[in-house]
Amino acid sequence: MQYRPETKDLLSAIQDFLIKDLLPKIESDELLSYKALVSWNMLGVVAREIESTNLSTQWASVLDLKLNLLPEETQIDSKDFASLPKKEQIKLLSDFNHKFAKYIRDKGNEETSIEDSKRLEPGNLIWEFQKNRLRENLQISNPRFQI
């Protein structure tokens, strides 16, 4: 059986090529050097994104919120979600993200009941959910970022 490298290994090999082989040869050209460094950084972001993507865990967190912003929240449990094609999983989570952002904006702009306003306060489930999503996204784009 032939060795088939993992995606992360392939991205790492391209990063090494950019920094060790290509960059020293194009150092005199500022624009190309800059583009090589940006490309190296983007490959790192892609590698971290691939490594951290667990869509089923994200859907389980959505279900835990019990906001019912999408009809699928009551129709698709975690097991059914895991059996969906990745493209559909991403679309479903993207749809939820849009509805969730609208929900937060609307709750912030309107007179809300005491119960609703408490759900958005720091330390509550919605607050913690969003804080964790923000932390995960920032760690992908900047692994040195810590909250």
N, C-alpha and C positions, 0 to 999 in steps of 0.2 A: 504494500500500500504506500502510496506517495504521500509525503508530508504536505499538508495544506495549512499555511499559516493563518492565524486568526486575524481578523480585521484590525485589531489594535496593533498587532505586530507589523502589519503592512503600513499603517499610518506612521508608526514609529520609525520604520525604515526610511520613509519619504522625508520625515522630519530630520533625521540624521543626515541624509543626503543634502538637504537644503542648507543646513547649518555647517556641516563639516566639509563638504565638497564644493558646493556652489557658491556660498556666501564669500569665502575667501577669494574666489576668482572674480567676483563682481563688486568687490568693496569700493572700487574707484567710481562706480556708477551709483550715485545716491538713490535714485529712483528704483533701480533694480534691487539694490540692497534692501530698501524699505519694503518693496513688494515681497521679497523672499522672507523677510522677518514676519510680515503680516501673514503670509501663507503658512509659515511654520506655526504661528500662533493659532490660526484657524484649524489646522490639522489637530492640534492639541485639544481644542474645544470639541471637535467632532469625536475624537477618541473618548473624551470624558463623557460626552453625551451618549455615545453607544454603550459605554460601560454602566452608566447610571440609569438607563431607561428601563424601568419596570412598570409598564403600563397597567398591569393587573393590580399592583399595589396602589397606584394612583386612583384607579376606579374604586377599590375598596375604601379608600379615604373619602371619596365622593359619596359613596353609599352611607358611610358612617355619619355624614353631616345631616342626612335626612331632610334636605331642602326641597327635594322634588321639583327642581327647576326644569327637568326634562322628563318626558314620559318614560324614557328608557331606564330611569333610576328605579322605577318600580317593576319594570319588565325584565331587566337584565341583571342577574346576580353575578357575583364574582366568577363563578364557574363558567357561566354562559359567556361572560366577557372574555375570559381566557381562550375560549374556543373561536372567537371572532378573528377574521384576518386582521393583520396589524394595521392595514390602511383604515379599516372600519373602527378599530380601537382608537387610533389617533384622531379620526374625525369626531367620534363620540366625545372624547376628552376635550377637543377643541370647541365643540358646541357647548359643552358644559362651562368651559372657561369664559366664553362670551356671555352666557347667561349669568354666570356667577359675578362677573365684573359689573354687569347691568344691575344685578340684585344689590350689590354693595353701593353702587352709585345712587340707585333709587332710594335705598334706606337712609343714605346720608343726606339726601335732598328733601325728604318729606318728613312730616311730623310722624314719628313712630311711637308705638306703644312702649311702655317701660320694658315689657318682655322682649320685644324686638331689639331695642337699643342695648339691652344687656347681652344679647347674643353677639353683638358686634364689638363689645368691650374687650380690652386686652385680657388674656387668660381664658377666654371662652373658646368653644370648639371652632367656630368660624375664624376667629382671630388666629388661633394656633395653626389651623389648616393653612391659611394664607401665609403665615410667617414661615412655616415649613416649606411650602412651595417656593417662596422667594429665596430661602436659604439654599434649596436644591438648585435652583436656576443660577444663582450667583456662584455657587461652587463649581458649576460646569464652566461658566465663562471666565471665572477667576478663582482657581483652586486655593489661592492664598487668602481669600476672603473668609472671615470668620465672624459669625454672630453668636 
